[in-house]
Amino acid sequence: MIGDRALFAPIDLKRRIVVLTHDEMELYEKKFGPTYGADVSLMIVRHDGKKALVVMNETWKEDIYELTKTDDGWTVAIVRMMIT
């Protein structure tokens, strides 16, 4: 993932993800080649942490998701998918 690590702090994912800044991703791709990481530059989390709106840009498409925390984990609803 590419974005601000602080955006991910309120989301309890129960799994490990790697979040790189844009500068870190640029250095990574110089060393290892194109990676096409998902850029999460906008994430809005409700104050209680149980709902979030996430805009994910993957170079060739942009998706908007609504995440809802349940007793069993997170559910994901697709709000919009767009191929760019």
C-alpha positions as a printed Julia matrix, in Angstrom:
84×3 Matrix{Float64}:
   0.0     0.0     0.0
   1.12    3.55   -0.63
   0.0     6.32    1.69
   0.28    7.92    5.07
   0.81    5.25    7.74
  -1.21    7.35   10.18
  -4.32    6.79    8.01
  -4.18    3.09    8.85
  -3.8     3.53   12.64
  -7.53    3.54   13.49
  -8.22    0.41   11.42
  -7.67   -2.83   13.34
  -6.86   -5.2    10.46
  -5.69   -8.28   12.4
  -3.1    -8.86    9.66
   0.12   -7.33    8.49
   0.25   -4.91    5.59
   3.17   -2.89    4.3
   2.56    0.84    3.89
   5.18    2.85    2.03
   5.31    6.59    1.47
   5.46    7.81   -2.13
   9.21    8.45   -1.75
   9.8     4.97   -0.3
   7.83    3.39   -3.15
   9.87    5.28   -5.71
  13.1     3.96   -4.18
  11.65    0.44   -3.95
  10.69    0.44   -7.65
  14.11    1.75   -8.66
  15.63   -1.29   -6.96
  13.05   -4.0    -7.75
  11.12   -2.67  -10.77
   7.45   -1.77  -11.2
   5.24   -2.96   -8.35
   1.91   -1.17   -8.9
   1.11   -0.69   -5.24
  -2.33    0.5    -4.26
  -2.3     4.19   -3.36
  -4.59    4.98   -0.45
  -4.41    8.73   -0.24
  -7.89    9.17    1.21
  -9.37    7.23    4.11
 -12.12    8.62    6.28
 -12.79    6.72    9.51
 -15.84    7.36   11.65
 -15.04    8.54   15.19
 -15.99    5.16   16.76
 -13.72    3.3    14.3
 -16.52    1.03   13.05
 -16.97    2.5     9.57
 -14.52    3.79    7.0
 -14.55    5.09    3.45
 -11.42    4.21    1.48
 -10.35    5.55   -1.93
  -7.82    3.2    -3.53
  -5.96    4.12   -6.72
  -4.06    1.31   -8.43
  -2.67    3.3   -11.42
  -5.07    1.7   -13.91
  -8.22    1.84  -11.77
  -9.71    3.69   -8.85
 -12.09    2.1    -6.37
 -14.06    3.44   -3.42
 -14.94    1.04   -0.61
 -17.09    1.31    2.49
 -15.76   -0.8     5.36
 -17.94   -1.77    8.31
 -16.57   -3.47   11.43
 -18.69   -6.35   12.72
 -18.2    -8.89   15.48
 -16.7   -11.26   12.86
 -14.32   -8.71   11.34
 -14.64   -6.2     8.51
 -17.19   -6.28    5.71
 -16.47   -4.46    2.49
 -19.0    -2.86    0.16
 -17.95   -1.47   -3.2
 -19.21    2.09   -3.6
 -17.64    2.73   -7.02
 -15.18    1.06   -9.4
 -13.68    2.98  -12.3
 -11.06    1.98  -14.86
  -8.89    4.97  -15.73
